Amino acid sequence: MAEKYVAYVGTYTHETSVGIYVYDVNPDTGVLTEQSVAPINNPSDIINSKDNRFLYSIADEGVASFKILENGDLEKMNQEWIGGMRGCNLCVDSKNRYLFVAGYHDGRVSMMRLNEDGTIGGIADGIFHQGIGKSVADRPLYPHCTCVELTPDERYLCAVENGLHQIKIYEIDYSAGKLRLADIIRCPMGSAPLKMKFSPDGKYAYVITEMSNEILVYDYHIIGDRPDFENIQSVSLLVGVDEEISTGTNVKFGEDMEFLYASVDGLNAVCMYKRNVKTGKIEYFSHSFISGDYPKSFAILPKDKYFVSLNHDTNEIRSFTIDKTAGHSLMQNKPIKIAKPNSIVVVKVK
């Protein structure tokens, strides 16, 4: 039986979109074909469980859980309040014990229990970040948690704090359902870290910044039973390109560990970086214009032949070829018209 891949696309629903759109994915042609839609209010981030049985989503009311059916369609199971204002980013551990939520509006990190049937059980723990940072214009910035990412060993939760220019590292007590601050990565003042992604081998972390337009590279390891992050490189998002009106929006890997990808607003492009697998360091390789405005997020399709860009402000999804030799991407197929796409995950369902 042929492998079946499905893309789930979250949308803002204040215009004509109604929730999470389900697309059948052909990784050999880059074609996405709409299959169904699951109604939900403003799913600004979505994530699949590691066993691909469940999908979790931000909602205006908190967070919601869905069962992934055999054909990839979604069946809503339940939703729960997160103990604060609406969240913006999610992650889940590999054993499906907890769902972690980043809160942009109130700087809160929430830890939500998950039940054996995949439903959300309620709040286990929650921490409000405190403090004041500075912007490049010397205006005060307040806590805005924009990303939660588990370390590869899943012992720690990294909470990217955009307003304080920090990444707070929490030790996770899975038995008690508690978070304890273990360390703080202090990013350069004025950098505004936004999203964080670990390399597939678990040795390095890559942080895209919103104000300084960089990718910060960290070596990750355990020293004396404590997490240790060493900043080994800072790379401009757009080498040789005018960056004054640009800002990083997301960073991701495909299947090939030798390349890292980042989306950049303003320039309206997805950039590729050649990566040294042994050292973790990267160098700018190329960028591809996404033929629209504001690449809020993107996905590298299975097999690394195509990427799809969610062009938020021009209300469309577009697919492009990936060229790892010349670096020039070509737009494929007709754009999919969809209002305010903002998040995407691609899941293998067969």
N, C-alpha and C positions, 0 to 999 in steps of 0.2 A: 504494500500500500504506500502511495506517495505521501511524503511528509506534507503536513498542512500548517501554514503559518497564518496568524491573525494579528492585525495591528489594532490596538485600542487607542482612540484619540479623544482626549478630554477637551471640552470647549467651554468658553464662557457663554452662559445661556441668557444674557440680557438682550440679545438681539433675536436671531432666528434659530439658533442651535438649541437643542433640547437635552443634551447630556453627553454620554460616551458613545462615540460612533465605532462600529465594528467593521473592519475591512478585511477581506480575503487578500492575502499577499502572495504575489508571484515573485520570488527573489531572483529569478532568471531574466525577468523583463522589467522589473521595477514597477509593475502595475498593481495598484490598490483598487479593489472593487468593493463598493459598499455592500454590506451583508445585513446589518441590522443596527438599531440604536437602543441604548438603555437610558431612559429618562432619569435625570438627576440634576439638582441645582448647582451650577457652576463647579464642575469637577476640575479644579485648577491643577491637580496633580493626581496621577494614578500609578499603581505599582502592582505587579503580579507576585503571588507567592512563589517561592523557589521551586515548588513541585508543579506549578502552573495549574493548580486546582481552583485558586481563588484570585480575585482582583479586588484591590482596595482603592478607595477614592476619597479625596477631599470633597466636602459638600458644604453648602451654606450652614447646614444644621450640625456639622461636625465631621465625622468620617462614616463611610458606608462600605459594606462588604457585598460582593457578588460571587456567585458560583459560576465558574467557566464551564459551560456545557460542552458536550463532545464535539459539536460543530463549531465551537468558538463563541457562540452567543452567550450573553450574560443574563443571569437570573438573580435579581436583588434578594439578599438575605436579611440584612438589618442595617441600622445606623445608630451611632451613639454621639453624644456631646463630648468634646475634648477638654472641657474645663476652662476654656478661654475663648478668644476671638478666633475666627476661621483660620485654618492652617493653609500652608502653601506648598509643603513638600513632605514626602513620605518615604519610609524604608521599613523593611520587615526582616526578622531573623530567619535563618534557613529552616529552623524547626517549627516555624509559625506559632511562636509563643507570644510575641509582642509586636505591635505596630507602633512605630515612632513617628511623631508629627512635629514639624517645624512651624512655628507661628511668626509670620512676618509682622503683623500688626501689633502684637503685644510682647514679642520677644520671648515667647514661651516654648519650652520643649515638653511635649506630652508623651507618656508611655502608656499605651492602651493594651489591655489583656485581650488575647485571642482565645476562643474556645476551640475544642477539638474539631467541631464541625465547620470551622473557618469563620464563624460569626464573631463580631466584636463584643467583648464582654464588659467593657467599661474602663474607667481610668485606674491605672495602677500607681502612677506617679506623675508629677508635673513640676517644672521649675521655671520661674520667670527670671530672665536675665536682667541685670541691673547695671547702670553706669551710663556714661556719655562719651561718645567718640567725636571726632572732628572730620569735616568734609574738606575737600580741596579749597573751598571758599571760606574756610575757618568757621563755618556754621556748625552748631552742635548737632550731632546725630544720636538718635536714641536706639535702644536695642531692636533689632530686626533679625530674627533667625530665619535664614533663607534656605537652609539645606540640612538634612540629617543623613548621615552615612555611617554604616557600621564598619569597623576595621575588619580586615579579611578574617581574623581569628574570632571575630564577633564578641570579643571581651569588652570592647569599648564602643561608645557612640560618639561620633564627631558631629558637633553642632556648629555649623558655620554661622558666625555672628556678623552680619553685614554692617550693622550700625556701629559696632564697637571695634571693627577691624581685628577680630579674633576668631579662633576656632576653639571652642570649649570641648574638652575630652572628658567624657563621663564613663566611669566604670559601671558596668551593668550587673546587678544582682538579680539573676533570673528567678531564683527561688522566692525572694521577698518582693520582687517587682519594684525595685528601687534603682535610682540613679545617684551616683556620688561623683562629684567633681574630682578628677584625678590629675588634670594638667590643663594648661592653656597655651595654645599656639598664638603668639602675638605677631600678626601679619603687619607689614609696613603701614604706618599711619597714613590714611588717605587712600589705601588700596581698595577697600570695600570688597572683601572676598564674597563670592556669590554661590558657587557650586563646587563640589568636591567629588572626585572619582578616584578610586584605587585602581592600579594596574591589575590585569587578570592574574599575575603571579603573586599579588599581595605584598610586594616589596616597596612600592612607591605610591605616593598620593599626589594628585594634580588638582590644583585649586585655581579656578578662573576668577579674575577680579573685575569689578564693575567700574571702578573709577580710574585705576592705574593702567587698565588694559594689558594685563599680564597673565601668564600662567606660572604659578609658583609650584615648584617641584620639591617634594619632601621625601626623604628616605624614612621608611617606617620599620622599626624593630622594637623588640622588648629588651630592656636592660634592667637586670635586677628585679624582675617581675613588675616593671613599670613601663608604660608606653613612652616611646621616644620618637620625636619627629625632628629631623634635621633638614633645614632648608638648603638644598644643594644647587638650586638654579632658579633664576627668575628670567622668563623669556617674554619679550614683547609679543602681543597677539598678532600684530601686523607689521612685520619687518619690511621697511621701505615703503609703507603705505600711510597716508595721512590718517591719524587716529583721533583728531580733535573732536569729532562728532560721533565716535564709535564707543561701544561698550560691550563687553563680553556677556553672553546670556546662558551658555551651557557648554559642558565638556563631556565627551563620551569616548568609549572604545568600541571598535568592531570586533571581529574574530581574530584579526591579525594584531599581535602585540607590538608590531613594529611601527604602527601609526596611531596617532591620537588626533581627535577631531574636536573643533570648537566652533560654536556659532557666535556671530558678532553682529549686533545691531548697529545701525548707522551706516556701516559699510554694506550691510545686507549680504553677508557671505557666510559660508562654512569653510573654515580653514583646516588644512591638514599639516601635521607635524611629524617629521620622521623621528623615530624614537630608538635610542640605543637600549636594547633589552637588558644588557648587563649592567649598565650604569644608571639607567632610568632617565637620563638626560634627553632633551628633545631639541630639534631645530626646525624652524619654519620651512615648510616644503611648498605649499601653494594655497591659493584660496579660490573658491568658486562662488560667483554671484548667484543668489537664489531667485532672481527674477521677480522679486516682490519686496514687501516691506516687513521688517521686524521678525527675524527668525527666532521666535520665542523658544522653540525646541526643535529637535531633529532626531532621526534614528538611522543607524547604519543597518541596512537589511541583511538577513542571513546570507552568507557566502561573500559578503563584502564587495558586491558588484555595483550596488546602488545605495544612495542615501536619499531620505525624504526629508524635506524641510517644511515645518509648520509656519507659514507666512501669516502671522497673526493680524497685522494691520491691513493686508490686502485680501484676507478671508479666503485662503486657499492652501492646499497641500500640493507640493511639486516634487517630482523625483528626478534624480540626476545620476549619471554614471560616476563611478569612482575609478580614476586612472592613477595607479601607484607608480607609473613610470614617468609620464609627462606632467601629470598633475592637473590636466585640464578636464573639467567635467562638462558633459553635455546634458541638456535638459531632455527628458524622455516623456512621451505621452502627453496628454492634455492635463492641465491642472484640475484638481478636485476642488470644487467650490464648497466652502464650509465656513460658517461664521465663527470667528475668533478661536481658532485652534490653539491650544496652549501646552499640551502634554501628550506623550506617545510612548507606548511600550509595544514590543513585538514578541509574540508568544508562539511557541510550537505546541499545537494541540493534538497532533497525531504523529 
